[in-house]
Amino acid sequence: MLVETALDENGNPVTTIEHVASRVVGENVRWEVATLGQSVPLSHAAALEWAVSYAASRGIPVVYERDDSIPPPPQAAASSAGARSRASK
């Protein structure tokens, strides 16, 4: 499961929830992505609660999350920006 939250053009949180899985076809691994909700007007906390419940009821072992609806503190933003610029060199 993947839960990603961002802000829409009006500054409101919108969340996308996807079920990502792999399966073997012959000798190859294939990835399948099923979008369960895209740009849903839902807070990250509410979406994460729903996704964890959904995952548990279906035996999905991992829920990944990314919440871009709340900006990081200025110090964290500066240090992560520096890490990005060093990594890109």
N, C-alpha and C positions, 0 to 999 in steps of 0.2 A: 504494500500500500504506500502511496505517496500523497501527502497532503501539502499543498502549496497555497499560501495566502499572500495577496498583494493588495494594493490600493487601486481602485478604479479612478477614472478621470475626475470624479467628484470627491475623492479622498475617502471613500467608503471601502471597507474590506470585502474582497471577493475571493472565493476559494475554489480550487480545482482539486478533485480527489480522483486518483487513478489506481487501478489494480494492475500491477506489473508482475508478470510471471514468465518463467522460462519452461520450455519443454523440449525433449529430445525427439527429433524427427530423423530416423535413420541414424546417421553418425553426426548430425548437425544439431546445434542448439538454436532454437527459435525463441525470440522474445515476443510476448503478446502484451499489449497495453489496452486495457478497457477503461474508458473514461466514465466514471460513475456520476460525476457532476463537474461542470465547467463554468467558471465565473459565477458561482453561486453566491448570492449576498449573505454570507455567513461569517461570523468571527472565526478566527483561527482556533480558539479554544473549543468552540462548539463543534467545528468540523473535525478536530482531532478526537474529541470524545466520541463522535459518531463513527469515525474510521476505526478507532481501537475496538469499539463494540462490534462493528461489522467484521473486522479481521478475526477477532476472537471466536465469533459464531461460525466462521468458515475455516478455522484452523490455519489462518495466514499468520506466519510467525513474526513478521517484522512490519513496523509502520515507520516510514521516514517522514520527516516534516521539515518545512522551511517557511518561516513567517517573515515576510518582507512588509507587513502592514504596520510595523512599529519600527521607526528608524533607530539605529544603534546610538548609544551615547557618543558624543563628539570624540572622546579619547579612543574608543573602540573603532570608530570609523577611520580615524587617522592611522591607527596601527594596522588595520586590515588593508587600507589603501596602499600602505608601504609594502606590505607582503605581496600584494598583487603586482605592484610595479617591479619588485625584485624578481618575482617568478617569471615575468614576461621577458626578462632580459636574456 
